[in-house]
Amino acid sequence: MSQDNMALLKQTWVILVALSWGSVAIVGSCLRPVSPWFPANSDDVCAYADLLRRDAETYFADVEQYFRCLDQQRREAFEQAREVSEDYVRVLELQSRAAE
């Protein structure tokens, strides 16, 4: 493989890695749910009991979804790192062959 082809391969690899990092940041954004507000005053707790219960239940459902999202992002990041590692090994092998 010529020096020009190897340089082109390296540039292509760098661009692909940079684009893949950007796509993870854009596509994989898990939004942490906002904690519900609970009043300290017992009269307010009694007056808004149904609303407070719904807010808490909504929060717990949202936080479960958030954890699932984080788990999915983690799996995707590991898979991407594995793929990049394999690609990098191939690049190093090609570079080694070209140097011979």
C-alpha positions as CSV (number, residue, x, y, z in Angstrom):
1,M,0.0,0.0,0.0
2,S,1.4,3.4,-1.0
3,Q,2.1,6.2,1.4
4,D,-0.7,8.3,-0.1
5,N,-3.2,5.5,0.4
6,M,-2.1,5.0,4.0
7,A,-2.5,8.7,4.7
8,L,-5.9,8.7,3.1
9,L,-6.9,5.7,5.3
10,K,-5.7,7.4,8.4
11,Q,-7.6,10.6,7.6
12,T,-10.7,8.6,6.8
13,W,-10.4,6.7,10.1
14,V,-10.0,9.9,12.1
15,I,-13.0,11.5,10.5
16,L,-15.2,8.4,11.1
17,V,-14.1,8.3,14.8
18,A,-14.9,12.0,15.2
19,L,-18.3,11.6,13.6
20,S,-19.2,8.6,15.7
21,W,-18.3,10.4,18.9
22,G,-20.5,13.3,17.8
23,S,-23.4,11.0,17.0
24,V,-23.3,9.4,20.4
25,A,-23.4,12.8,22.0
26,I,-26.4,13.9,19.9
27,V,-28.5,10.7,19.7
28,G,-27.8,9.3,23.1
29,S,-29.0,11.9,25.5
30,C,-30.9,10.6,28.6
31,L,-32.6,13.3,30.4
32,R,-32.6,13.0,34.2
33,P,-36.1,13.5,35.6
34,V,-36.7,16.4,37.9
35,S,-37.4,15.5,41.5
36,P,-40.9,16.3,42.7
37,W,-41.4,19.0,45.3
38,F,-42.9,18.0,48.6
39,P,-44.2,20.6,51.0
40,A,-43.0,20.6,54.6
41,N,-46.3,21.8,56.0
42,S,-48.6,19.0,57.0
43,D,-51.7,21.0,56.0
44,D,-50.3,21.4,52.5
45,V,-49.5,17.6,52.4
46,C,-53.1,16.8,53.3
47,A,-54.5,19.3,50.8
48,Y,-52.4,18.1,47.9
49,A,-52.1,14.4,48.8
50,D,-53.4,13.2,45.4
51,L,-51.2,15.5,43.5
52,L,-48.1,14.6,45.5
53,R,-48.8,10.9,45.0
54,R,-49.2,11.4,41.3
55,D,-46.0,13.4,41.1
56,A,-44.1,10.8,43.1
57,E,-45.4,7.9,40.9
58,T,-44.6,9.9,37.7
59,Y,-41.1,10.5,39.1
60,F,-40.4,6.9,39.8
61,A,-41.7,5.8,36.4
62,D,-39.5,8.5,34.8
63,V,-36.4,7.6,36.8
64,E,-36.8,3.9,35.8
65,Q,-36.9,5.0,32.1
66,Y,-33.8,7.2,32.7
67,F,-31.9,4.2,34.2
68,R,-32.9,2.0,31.2
69,C,-31.7,4.8,28.9
70,L,-28.4,5.0,30.7
71,D,-28.0,1.2,30.5
72,Q,-28.7,1.3,26.7
73,Q,-26.2,4.2,26.2
74,R,-23.6,2.2,28.2
75,R,-24.1,-0.9,26.0
76,E,-23.9,1.2,22.8
77,A,-20.7,2.9,24.0
78,F,-19.1,-0.4,24.8
79,E,-20.1,-1.8,21.4
80,Q,-18.7,1.3,19.7
81,A,-15.5,1.1,21.6
82,R,-15.1,-2.5,20.5
83,E,-15.7,-1.6,16.9
84,V,-13.3,1.3,17.0
85,S,-10.7,-1.0,18.7
86,E,-11.1,-3.6,15.9
87,D,-10.8,-0.9,13.2
88,Y,-7.7,0.5,14.9
89,V,-6.0,-2.9,15.0
90,R,-6.7,-3.2,11.3
91,V,-5.2,0.3,10.7
92,L,-2.1,-0.7,12.7
93,E,-1.7,-3.9,10.7
94,L,-2.0,-2.1,7.4
95,Q,0.5,0.4,8.6
96,S,2.9,-2.3,9.7
97,R,2.5,-4.1,6.3
98,A,3.1,-0.8,4.4
99,A,6.3,-0.2,6.4
100,E,7.8,-3.5,5.4
